[in-house]
Amino acid sequence: MLMRTLGVFALSLVALGAQAQAPAAQPPPAQPAAVCTRADLQAAVDSYVAAQKAGDVSKLAFADNAVFKENMADVAKGEGLWSKPLPVALSRSFLDSTRCKTFTEVIVTQGEHQYVIGTRLYVDRRKITRIDSLITDKGDWLFNANAYLKYSSKEDWSAPKPAAHVSGQELINAANSYLDMFSDKFVKTPWGRPCARLEGGAYTNRDGDPDATCEVGIPAGVLYIVNRDYVVDEDLGVINVFCRFGNSSTGMPDSHTFRLVNGKLSNVHTLSVNLNPDRPSPQADDNGAIVR
């Protein structure tokens, strides 16, 4: 099923009648590129999962000036969900040693509250400079943690065979083509078969059809997907995109994760945070079907 827009706000320009023109603002100085290895990134995600299980943020090696975000808003270090112990049923991580970023999908089905979480870590010289989590639970778009665990745990996200690998740029192009379809229905996307999409908990291939497709249509109208930011794991053939639907500051926070094999989409996972609890989103049942 498909995202619905939260609305796109029109921008207006106001002419100023000042006689003197203020000097142009100078761009901030360039920051040095982060330094990391794939081993550094793996150590970081391992520490994050351990911290989430224990609710012990001290397990994470944060830099002194680390940034803490939840659902694309600033939070205090001790107020994020990473400070609460959770019985993690499944986690899956992807590493980008070019951008020194990671993405980890965490599924929680037991305990007092169910979640599906998508967490980014930014790493520099073995220190975490930023943690950025999208927290989805009941009321978020098509949410059902039981279904998410059921189908995600059965999928193959292992590294493709060498001949089936694609470049990082091909991964970015494929992800962008998928997201661009929401504003331009004529964009060509590299659909593969089989391909399955897991969206919040709704699943497009519940019958295990070997010829299943993710090409199930796009909502009518024009919806821009903005603020795209990438984690590209070339080794595993996976790209994760953090973005917003509609408005660049108030649009629905979203994570899309794509796996490509032979240059074709094989798996798509999405997590979308409903910022308007007074307008409930449709939900999925434990079998991955949409119920309302």
Rosetta silent file (secondary structure, phi, psi, omega in degrees, C-alpha in Angstrom):
SEQUENCE: MLMRTLGVFALSLVALGAQAQAPAAQPPPAQPAAVCTRADLQAAVDSYVAAQKAGDVSKLAFADNAVFKENMADVAKGEGLWSKPLPVALSRSFLDSTRCKTFTEVIVTQGEHQYVIGTRLYVDRRKITRIDSLITDKGDWLFNANAYLKYSSKEDWSAPKPAAHVSGQELINAANSYLDMFSDKFVKTPWGRPCARLEGGAYTNRDGDPDATCEVGIPAGVLYIVNRDYVVDEDLGVINVFCRFGNSSTGMPDSHTFRLVNGKLSNVHTLSVNLNPDRPSPQADDNGAIVR
SCORE:     score description
SCORE:     0.000 S_00000001
   1 L     0.000  177.190 -162.905    0.000    0.000    0.000 S_00000001
   2 L  -128.807  156.024 -179.338    1.063    3.532   -0.434 S_00000001
   3 L   -68.295  145.993  171.068    1.940    6.700    1.469 S_00000001
   4 L  -112.674  149.239 -173.671   -0.563    9.489    1.725 S_00000001
   5 L   -72.235  146.276  170.175    0.529   13.056    1.771 S_00000001
   6 L   -93.476    0.810  178.917    0.630   15.200    4.877 S_00000001
   7 L   104.404  144.033  177.197    0.368   18.226    2.618 S_00000001
   8 L  -116.039  122.558 -177.935    2.860   20.452    0.855 S_00000001
   9 L   -84.375  133.219  177.534    3.065   24.046    2.013 S_00000001
  10 L   -77.090  141.260  176.521    3.456   26.723   -0.660 S_00000001
  11 L   -96.222  140.796  176.933    6.374   29.116   -0.252 S_00000001
  12 L  -120.891  147.079  178.175    5.878   32.827   -0.874 S_00000001
  13 L  -103.639  137.574 -179.533    8.479   35.467   -1.648 S_00000001
  14 L  -117.403  125.136  178.829    8.317   38.927   -0.045 S_00000001
  15 L   -79.457  133.954  179.673   10.010   41.901   -1.715 S_00000001
  16 L  -105.604  134.671 -176.151   11.996   44.072    0.662 S_00000001
  17 L   -97.275   29.348 -179.242   12.313   47.811   -0.032 S_00000001
  18 L   -67.973  140.980  179.654   15.591   48.343    1.797 S_00000001
  19 L   -76.111  -36.707 -179.677   17.834   50.990    0.259 S_00000001
  20 L  -105.881  139.987 -178.637   21.068   49.257    1.268 S_00000001
  21 L   -94.074  127.576  179.846   21.673   45.617    0.541 S_00000001
  22 L   -67.772  146.235  178.858   23.032   43.519    3.407 S_00000001
  23 L   -61.836  146.624 -179.667   26.248   41.641    2.657 S_00000001
  24 L   -64.291  139.508  178.018   25.763   38.056    1.569 S_00000001
  25 L   -66.447  139.708  179.873   26.051   35.504    4.341 S_00000001
  26 L   -85.710  138.997  178.177   29.249   33.505    4.224 S_00000001
  27 L   -65.889  150.574  178.544   28.947   29.719    4.067 S_00000001
  28 L   -64.909  152.750  179.470   30.132   27.840    7.149 S_00000001
  29 L   -62.581  145.380 -179.660   33.665   26.452    6.950 S_00000001
  30 L   -64.417  137.919  178.124   33.934   22.999    5.469 S_00000001
  31 L   -90.295  143.433  177.976   34.109   20.219    8.026 S_00000001
  32 L   -63.003  145.970 -179.397   36.764   17.534    7.677 S_00000001
  33 L   -64.908  143.093  176.832   35.494   14.266    6.285 S_00000001
  34 L   -66.369  152.161 -179.458   34.677   11.557    8.787 S_00000001
  35 L  -120.394  128.727  179.560   37.121    8.681    9.025 S_00000001
  36 L  -159.870  163.727  168.690   35.976    5.080    9.552 S_00000001
  37 L  -119.993  166.610  177.392   36.436    1.469    8.520 S_00000001
  38 H   -62.293  -34.308  176.966   33.780   -1.157    8.053 S_00000001
  39 H   -64.643  -38.773  176.580   35.027   -2.762   11.277 S_00000001
  40 H   -60.466  -44.024 -178.100   34.505    0.554   13.116 S_00000001
  41 H   -66.578  -39.996  178.548   30.934    0.732   11.827 S_00000001
  42 H   -63.716  -40.280  178.124   30.200   -2.873   12.792 S_00000001
  43 H   -63.300  -38.346  179.833   31.487   -2.202   16.298 S_00000001
  44 H   -64.718  -46.322 -178.780   29.237    0.859   16.529 S_00000001
  45 H   -69.387  -33.666  176.011   26.059   -0.999   15.516 S_00000001
  46 H   -62.040  -41.268  179.516   26.918   -3.886   17.833 S_00000001
  47 H   -68.445  -34.892  178.273   27.219   -1.411   20.707 S_00000001
  48 H   -64.840  -47.157 -179.070   23.926    0.226   19.733 S_00000001
  49 H   -63.528  -40.415  177.432   22.004   -3.062   19.745 S_00000001
  50 H   -63.327  -41.118  178.993   23.591   -4.010   23.084 S_00000001
  51 H   -65.341  -39.586 -179.254   22.689   -0.596   24.508 S_00000001
  52 H   -67.371  -38.016  177.924   19.098   -0.894   23.260 S_00000001
  53 H   -65.809  -38.094 -175.754   18.700   -4.322   24.837 S_00000001
  54 H   -91.080  -16.911 -172.274   20.097   -3.110   28.150 S_00000001
  55 L    65.579   32.721 -174.591   18.715    0.428   28.101 S_00000001
  56 L  -121.249   96.443 -176.287   22.271    1.510   28.905 S_00000001
  57 H   -67.575  -16.477 -179.969   23.399    4.469   26.811 S_00000001
  58 H   -68.642  -13.720  176.436   26.873    4.260   28.349 S_00000001
  59 H   -72.528  -12.304 -178.602   27.567    1.310   26.040 S_00000001
  60 L   -98.265  130.192 -177.682   27.701    3.803   23.149 S_00000001
  61 L   -87.589   82.692 -178.061   30.967    5.655   22.528 S_00000001
  62 E   -81.377  143.718  169.655   29.598    9.135   21.845 S_00000001
  63 E   -69.635  160.350 -177.187   31.763   12.048   20.782 S_00000001
  64 E   -60.938  -33.185 -177.541   31.727   15.061   23.105 S_00000001
  65 E  -106.550   31.957 -176.178   29.591   17.085   20.678 S_00000001
  66 E   -61.782  148.623  178.508   27.285   14.246   19.615 S_00000001
  67 E  -105.444  138.777 -177.472   23.836   15.040   18.196 S_00000001
  68 E  -123.202  121.917 -178.713   20.754   13.129   19.386 S_00000001
  69 E  -133.862  144.431  174.835   17.605   12.942   17.251 S_00000001
  70 E  -138.488  126.705 -175.930   14.357   10.997   17.420 S_00000001
  71 L    52.757   39.135  174.896   11.736   11.194   14.674 S_00000001
  72 L    66.428   25.352  174.594   13.852   13.946   13.093 S_00000001
  73 E  -129.761  149.271  179.589   13.663   16.215   16.158 S_00000001
  74 E   -66.934  139.996  173.425   16.350   16.977   18.736 S_00000001
  75 L  -136.431  161.640  174.923   16.154   15.087   22.027 S_00000001
  76 L   -74.364  152.141 -177.747   18.315   14.934   25.117 S_00000001
  77 H   -52.357  -43.662 -175.920   20.810   12.079   25.307 S_00000001
  78 H   -85.690    0.140 -177.134   18.986   10.405   28.182 S_00000001
  79 H  -102.663   -9.413  179.501   15.492   10.864   26.740 S_00000001
  80 L   -71.986  159.233 -178.978   15.787    8.803   23.555 S_00000001
  81 H   -61.979  -22.128  178.505   14.276    5.330   23.324 S_00000001
  82 H   -61.856  -14.522  177.945   17.846    3.951   23.267 S_00000001
  83 H   -89.215    0.205 -178.939   17.856    4.593   27.057 S_00000001
  84 L  -109.573  128.386  179.396   14.985    2.140   27.617 S_00000001
  85 L   -66.900  131.049 -178.640   15.692   -1.628   27.788 S_00000001
  86 L  -131.497  139.573  177.387   13.845   -3.454   25.018 S_00000001
  87 L   -80.029   88.545 -174.847   13.593   -7.191   24.212 S_00000001
  88 L   -69.152  119.359  179.319   14.945   -7.017   20.659 S_00000001
  89 L   -83.885  -35.103 -178.818   13.501   -9.851   18.566 S_00000001
  90 E  -156.938  139.069  171.088   15.483   -9.091   15.412 S_00000001
  91 E  -136.095  149.198  179.888   17.993   -6.512   14.259 S_00000001
  92 E  -143.702  129.949 -174.049   19.606   -6.035   10.867 S_00000001
  93 E  -123.478  151.089  177.289   22.339   -3.506   10.094 S_00000001
  94 E  -131.418  143.513 -168.996   23.882   -1.931    6.998 S_00000001
  95 E  -123.982  136.288  179.901   27.212   -0.130    6.851 S_00000001
  96 E  -125.021   96.204 -176.989   28.419    2.721    4.655 S_00000001
  97 L   -79.674   -8.564  172.967   32.185    3.180    4.987 S_00000001
  98 L   -77.590  -46.723 -178.588   32.185    5.960    2.367 S_00000001
  99 L   -94.985   -5.139 -178.378   29.827    8.212    4.344 S_00000001
 100 L    56.586   48.572  178.386   30.730    6.712    7.759 S_00000001
 101 E  -131.566  158.764  174.506   27.076    6.010    8.553 S_00000001
 102 E  -133.171  162.159  170.360   25.073    2.951    9.539 S_00000001
 103 E  -136.679  130.578  178.936   21.415    1.951    9.537 S_00000001
 104 E  -126.322  128.719  174.954   19.939   -0.626   11.910 S_00000001
 105 E   -97.660  127.029 -177.027   16.411   -2.010   11.810 S_00000001
 106 E  -124.295  130.004 -179.133   15.186   -3.168   15.242 S_00000001
 107 E  -118.404  129.142  179.820   11.974   -5.126   15.839 S_00000001
 108 E  -125.710  116.232 -178.784   10.377   -5.446   19.290 S_00000001
 109 L  -115.842  -13.081 -178.582    7.319   -7.675   19.662 S_00000001
 110 L  -107.692  173.301  178.771    7.446   -8.626   23.362 S_00000001
 111 L    87.421 -167.302 -173.159    7.172   -6.600   26.546 S_00000001
 112 L   -77.113  -13.842 -174.332    4.841   -3.738   27.373 S_00000001
 113 L  -150.843  138.008  177.296    5.167   -2.009   24.009 S_00000001
 114 L   -98.477  143.843  179.581    5.836   -3.064   20.424 S_00000001
 115 E  -143.842  153.441  156.586    8.137   -1.101   18.114 S_00000001
 116 E  -125.283  122.974 -170.168    9.852   -1.187   14.774 S_00000001
 117 E  -119.725  139.842  170.780   12.811    1.189   14.922 S_00000001
 118 E  -120.289  118.357 -174.384   15.179    2.466   12.275 S_00000001
 119 E  -121.841  130.094  172.597   18.383    3.970   13.710 S_00000001
 120 E   -98.678  138.849  167.990   21.205    5.816   11.992 S_00000001
 121 E  -119.995  137.184  172.657   24.652    6.168   13.550 S_00000001
 122 E  -108.224  128.848 -170.864   27.249    8.624   12.277 S_00000001
 123 E  -125.452  136.261  175.276   30.792    7.514   13.136 S_00000001
 124 E  -142.951  117.925  178.612   34.124    9.338   13.080 S_00000001
 125 L    53.298   46.633  175.244   37.351    7.836   14.421 S_00000001
 126 L    69.269   11.057  174.927   35.416    5.199   16.381 S_00000001
 127 E  -112.276  143.217  177.800   33.207    7.795   18.068 S_00000001
 128 E   -86.750  115.462 -177.781   29.480    8.194   17.403 S_00000001
 129 E   -92.911  -14.876  179.656   28.888   11.800   16.405 S_00000001
 130 E  -160.379  139.256  170.743   25.142   11.455   15.827 S_00000001
 131 E  -125.128  134.000 -171.038   22.336    9.023   16.570 S_00000001
 132 E  -141.219  105.929 -175.902   19.072    9.442   14.676 S_00000001
 133 E  -111.630  137.522  166.428   16.152    7.073   15.332 S_00000001
 134 E  -102.594  121.420 -175.670   12.769    6.757   13.679 S_00000001
 135 E  -107.980  114.839  175.455   10.404    5.143   16.185 S_00000001
 136 E  -113.195  140.499  176.784    7.262    3.498   14.819 S_00000001
 137 L  -152.596 -165.754 -175.368    4.560    1.914   16.949 S_00000001
 138 L   -53.188  131.076 -179.019    0.768    1.585   17.092 S_00000001
 139 L   101.212  -17.966  175.368   -0.884    4.339   15.086 S_00000001
 140 L   -80.477  170.343 -167.989    1.975    4.826   12.652 S_00000001
 141 L   -58.358  114.206  175.858    1.556    4.036    8.974 S_00000001
 142 L    56.320   31.100 -171.534    0.372    0.398    8.504 S_00000001
 143 L   -68.015  136.309  164.745    2.090   -0.579   11.754 S_00000001
 144 L  -166.064  105.624 -176.351    2.235   -4.167   12.961 S_00000001
 145 H   -67.501  -34.371  179.424    5.422   -5.382   14.640 S_00000001
 146 H   -62.732  -44.800  178.472    4.333   -9.041   14.631 S_00000001
 147 H   -67.689  -37.950  179.738    3.887   -9.019   10.861 S_00000001
 148 H   -61.414  -43.073  178.239    7.113   -7.068   10.390 S_00000001
 149 H   -67.233  -43.733 -177.093    9.007   -9.723   12.343 S_00000001
 150 H   -56.121  -48.841 -174.229    7.217  -12.599   10.626 S_00000001
 151 H   -86.383  -37.320  179.795    8.113  -11.550    7.108 S_00000001
 152 H   -62.578  -39.090 -177.194   11.417   -9.769    7.688 S_00000001
 153 L   -68.212  -19.119 -179.788   12.889  -12.798    9.439 S_00000001
 154 L   -91.900  -11.511 -174.743   12.119  -14.974    6.398 S_00000001
 155 L   -82.857  155.561  177.467   13.732  -12.675    3.833 S_00000001
 156 L   -99.227  110.205  175.395   17.224  -13.014    2.381 S_00000001
 157 L  -114.816   23.599  178.961   19.276   -9.844    2.921 S_00000001
 158 L   -74.635  167.761 -178.573   22.636  -11.542    2.526 S_00000001
 159 L   -63.928  132.443  175.552   25.291  -10.253    0.138 S_00000001
 160 L   -63.917  159.951  174.271   24.497  -10.982   -3.514 S_00000001
 161 L   -62.223  152.543 -174.733   26.922  -13.132   -5.477 S_00000001
 162 H   -50.266  -39.752 -178.202   29.760  -11.088   -7.003 S_00000001
 163 H   -69.587  -17.303 -178.178   28.205  -11.112  -10.472 S_00000001
 164 H   -98.005   -0.326  179.980   24.953   -9.723   -9.043 S_00000001
 165 L   -68.986  152.818  173.509   26.554   -6.752   -7.250 S_00000001
 166 L  -127.793  161.826 -178.606   25.801   -3.195   -8.312 S_00000001
 167 L   -76.095  164.875  176.672   27.692    0.030   -7.695 S_00000001
 168 H   -60.007  -38.926  179.791   26.840    2.562   -5.011 S_00000001
 169 H   -66.849  -36.136  176.221   25.636    5.010   -7.649 S_00000001
 170 H   -64.282  -37.834  176.918   23.314    2.387   -9.124 S_00000001
 171 H   -63.379  -44.351  178.253   21.851    1.844   -5.655 S_00000001
 172 H   -63.163  -44.262 -179.316   21.265    5.585   -5.250 S_00000001
 173 H   -61.639  -40.980 -179.397   19.743    5.857   -8.722 S_00000001
 174 H   -65.737  -44.340  179.135   17.356    2.971   -8.057 S_00000001
 175 H   -62.620  -44.765  179.931   16.223    4.401   -4.727 S_00000001
 176 H   -64.019  -38.062 -179.765   15.707    7.847   -6.222 S_00000001
 177 H   -63.022  -40.034  178.087   13.735    6.458   -9.156 S_00000001
 178 H   -62.234  -48.590 -177.669   11.354    4.717   -6.741 S_00000001
 179 H   -71.370  -29.926  178.675   10.850    7.856   -4.637 S_00000001
 180 H   -67.613  -23.759 -179.309   10.602   10.085   -7.720 S_00000001
 181 L   -61.019  -24.476 -179.097    7.551    8.141   -8.901 S_00000001
 182 L   -69.175  -18.930  177.243    5.470    9.871   -6.246 S_00000001
 183 L  -114.492  -13.832 -179.614    5.865   13.139   -8.148 S_00000001
 184 L  -145.198  102.830 -173.940    6.362   11.808  -11.701 S_00000001
 185 L   -69.584   -6.164 -177.432    4.466    8.668  -12.694 S_00000001
 186 L   -98.517    2.037  178.089    6.606    8.245  -15.836 S_00000001
 187 L   -66.411  138.293  178.568    9.885    7.598  -14.018 S_00000001
 188 L   -90.807  125.958 -179.487   11.395    4.217  -14.860 S_00000001
 189 L  -117.331  138.776 -176.488   12.237    2.060  -11.841 S_00000001
 190 L   -78.283   76.852  179.529   14.280   -1.189  -12.029 S_00000001
 191 E   -67.897  139.287  174.523   11.636   -3.618  -10.808 S_00000001
 192 E  -114.834  167.326  174.817   12.798   -7.144  -10.100 S_00000001
 193 E  -138.093  126.452   -0.614   11.002  -10.459   -9.713 S_00000001
 194 E   -77.330  154.974  174.044   10.489  -11.693   -7.140 S_00000001
 195 E  -142.281  136.082  179.854   10.203   -8.470   -5.174 S_00000001
 196 E  -129.640  141.920  178.923    8.399   -7.952   -1.877 S_00000001
 197 E  -117.215  127.575  177.588    7.571   -4.771   -0.013 S_00000001
 198 E  -112.301  109.508 -171.820    7.174   -4.644    3.773 S_00000001
 199 E  -119.517   96.922  179.917    5.531   -1.368    4.731 S_00000001
 200 L    73.143  -31.225 -175.848    5.062   -0.837    8.461 S_00000001
 201 L   161.427  -21.812  175.400    3.717   -4.385    8.712 S_00000001
 202 E   -74.974  136.233 -174.114    1.741   -4.719    5.464 S_00000001
 203 E  -127.412  136.422 -174.107    3.380   -7.217    3.106 S_00000001
 204 L   -90.430   -6.606 -179.469    2.917   -7.538   -0.634 S_00000001
 205 L  -133.559   59.744 -177.041    3.937  -11.192   -1.004 S_00000001
 206 L   -68.188  -20.820 -178.382    2.176  -13.048    1.793 S_00000001
 207 L   -94.015    0.864  179.138    1.777  -16.149   -0.396 S_00000001
 208 L    66.987   35.662 -179.138    5.472  -16.470   -1.248 S_00000001
 209 L   -68.548  121.056 -179.378    4.888  -16.063   -4.996 S_00000001
 210 L   -67.858   -9.939  179.101    8.236  -16.517   -6.843 S_00000001
 211 L  -111.581   18.005 -176.026    6.991  -14.088   -9.491 S_00000001
 212 L   -65.274  150.251  179.854    5.809  -11.387   -7.056 S_00000001
 213 L  -126.773  153.397  172.843    6.390   -7.741   -7.926 S_00000001
 214 L   -92.603    0.785 -178.480    6.691   -4.507   -5.952 S_00000001
 215 L   -84.691   81.078 -174.603    5.107   -2.613   -8.846 S_00000001
 216 L  -116.367   14.641  174.269    1.696   -2.153   -7.248 S_00000001
 217 L   101.974  159.214 -178.170    0.943    1.448   -8.152 S_00000001
 218 L  -127.351  143.748 -179.520    1.493    4.950   -6.826 S_00000001
 219 L   -58.864  151.061  175.864   -1.142    7.305   -5.380 S_00000001
 220 L   -66.070  158.478  178.992   -2.697    9.855   -7.704 S_00000001
 221 L    92.778 -176.998 -177.670   -1.464   13.414   -7.538 S_00000001
 222 L  -116.025  121.339  178.848    1.965   14.898   -6.993 S_00000001
 223 L  -131.166  118.094  179.532    3.855   14.251   -3.765 S_00000001
 224 L   -88.719  133.481  176.669    7.463   15.336   -3.392 S_00000001
 225 E  -105.942  115.407 -165.052    9.720   13.232   -1.188 S_00000001
 226 E  -119.981  177.058  178.054   12.379   15.550    0.181 S_00000001
 227 E    56.040   40.926 -176.873   15.404   15.762    2.496 S_00000001
 228 E   -72.364  131.930  179.347   16.773   12.477    1.148 S_00000001
 229 E  -137.079  137.919 -164.463   19.824   11.196    2.980 S_00000001
 230 E  -115.933  143.499  160.625   21.576    7.938    2.139 S_00000001
 231 E  -119.566  119.729 -173.161   23.315    4.984    3.750 S_00000001
 232 E  -118.087  111.750  178.082   24.796    2.880    0.941 S_00000001
 233 E  -104.545   92.458 -177.607   26.078   -0.622    1.724 S_00000001
 234 L   -65.474  -33.023 -178.800   27.689   -1.759   -1.516 S_00000001
 235 L   -61.479  -39.288 -177.915   28.819   -5.063    0.022 S_00000001
 236 L   -98.163   -2.641  179.902   25.230   -6.102    0.756 S_00000001
 237 L    67.333   38.962 -173.603   23.610   -4.340   -2.209 S_00000001
 238 E  -129.442  141.660  170.761   21.417   -2.225    0.085 S_00000001
 239 E  -130.581  134.669  173.897   20.573    1.470    0.319 S_00000001
 240 E  -111.654  137.165  179.090   18.631    3.159    3.104 S_00000001
 241 E  -122.912  122.525  165.822   17.037    6.570    2.592 S_00000001
 242 E   -92.039  137.759 -175.106   15.844    8.865    5.361 S_00000001
 243 E  -160.873  178.086  172.724   13.409   11.436    3.955 S_00000001
 244 E  -127.742  146.471  176.151   10.204   13.378    4.520 S_00000001
 245 E   -92.918  115.045  176.186    6.925   13.164    2.628 S_00000001
 246 L    93.757 -101.391 -172.750    5.794   16.585    1.446 S_00000001
 247 L   -85.390  142.172 -174.322    7.158   19.399    3.577 S_00000001
 248 L   -72.946  -13.890  179.130   10.876   19.592    4.363 S_00000001
 249 L  -121.140  -22.923 -177.501   10.332   20.416    8.035 S_00000001
 250 L  -121.768   -2.118 -179.314    6.872   19.041    8.942 S_00000001
 251 L   -68.021  163.344 -177.770    6.374   16.206    6.468 S_00000001
 252 E   -58.768  119.960  174.015    6.076   12.588    7.580 S_00000001
 253 E   -65.806  136.038 -170.789    9.498   11.237    8.687 S_00000001
 254 E  -145.432  147.826  171.627   10.224    8.142    6.649 S_00000001
 255 E  -125.387  127.653  172.718   12.802    5.416    6.089 S_00000001
 256 E  -119.789  127.256  177.761   12.962    3.413    2.860 S_00000001
 257 E  -119.738  128.170 -176.023   15.404    0.512    2.578 S_00000001
 258 E  -121.646  136.636  170.876   16.032   -1.156   -0.790 S_00000001
 259 E  -112.979  131.336  178.948   17.921   -4.328   -1.684 S_00000001
 260 E  -116.122  139.877  172.959   19.071   -4.786   -5.286 S_00000001
 261 E  -130.704  127.971 -176.670   20.189   -7.969   -7.021 S_00000001
 262 L    55.514   33.597  178.039   21.478   -7.810  -10.608 S_00000001
 263 L    77.374    8.343 -176.865   20.485   -4.150  -10.662 S_00000001
 264 E  -119.899  145.810  178.252   16.825   -4.938   -9.889 S_00000001
 265 E   -65.348  129.039  179.742   14.749   -4.247   -6.794 S_00000001
 266 E  -113.513  -39.266 -179.768   14.382   -7.367   -4.680 S_00000001
 267 E  -141.695  145.030  175.446   13.166   -6.083   -1.286 S_00000001
 268 E  -135.684  126.509  173.650   11.718   -2.815    0.006 S_00000001
 269 E  -118.929  137.480  177.887   11.175   -1.964    3.686 S_00000001
 270 E  -132.891  141.305  172.261    9.473    1.231    4.844 S_00000001
 271 E  -128.474  128.139 -176.300    8.929    2.871    8.233 S_00000001
 272 E  -135.418  127.216 -174.209    6.796    6.014    8.408 S_00000001
 273 L   -94.878  122.110  177.364    6.077    8.109   11.503 S_00000001
 274 L   -82.224  111.704 -179.200    2.603    9.622   11.843 S_00000001
 275 L   -86.675   -0.371 -177.804    3.062   13.104   13.315 S_00000001
 276 L  -121.627   80.424 -177.160   -0.714   13.667   13.552 S_00000001
 277 L   -61.068  -19.582  177.496   -2.139   11.272   16.177 S_00000001
 278 L   -75.283  -10.478  178.069   -5.564   12.882   15.766 S_00000001
 279 L  -121.578   83.268 -172.672   -5.616   11.478   12.224 S_00000001
 280 L   -59.738  144.838  175.719   -4.937    7.740   12.685 S_00000001
 281 L   -86.576  156.151  170.289   -3.146    5.837    9.963 S_00000001
 282 L   -58.458  153.050 -179.785   -4.383    2.523    8.540 S_00000001
 283 L  -120.508  164.577  175.310   -2.954   -0.496   10.356 S_00000001
 284 E  -110.370  155.267  175.579   -1.902   -4.010    9.334 S_00000001
 285 L   -92.475 -178.397 -174.892   -2.891   -7.285   10.977 S_00000001
 286 L   -67.014  -14.024  177.861   -0.528  -10.042   12.132 S_00000001
 287 L   -98.830    5.943  176.566   -0.625  -11.605    8.658 S_00000001
 288 L    83.453   15.277  176.221    0.468   -8.390    6.933 S_00000001
 289 L   -97.484  150.244  179.805   -2.940   -7.460    5.505 S_00000001
 290 E   -80.251  129.428 -175.688   -4.357   -3.948    5.813 S_00000001
 291 L  -109.539  -23.265  176.965   -7.303   -3.848    8.214 S_00000001
 292 L  -164.856    0.000    0.000   -8.241   -0.133    8.352 S_00000001
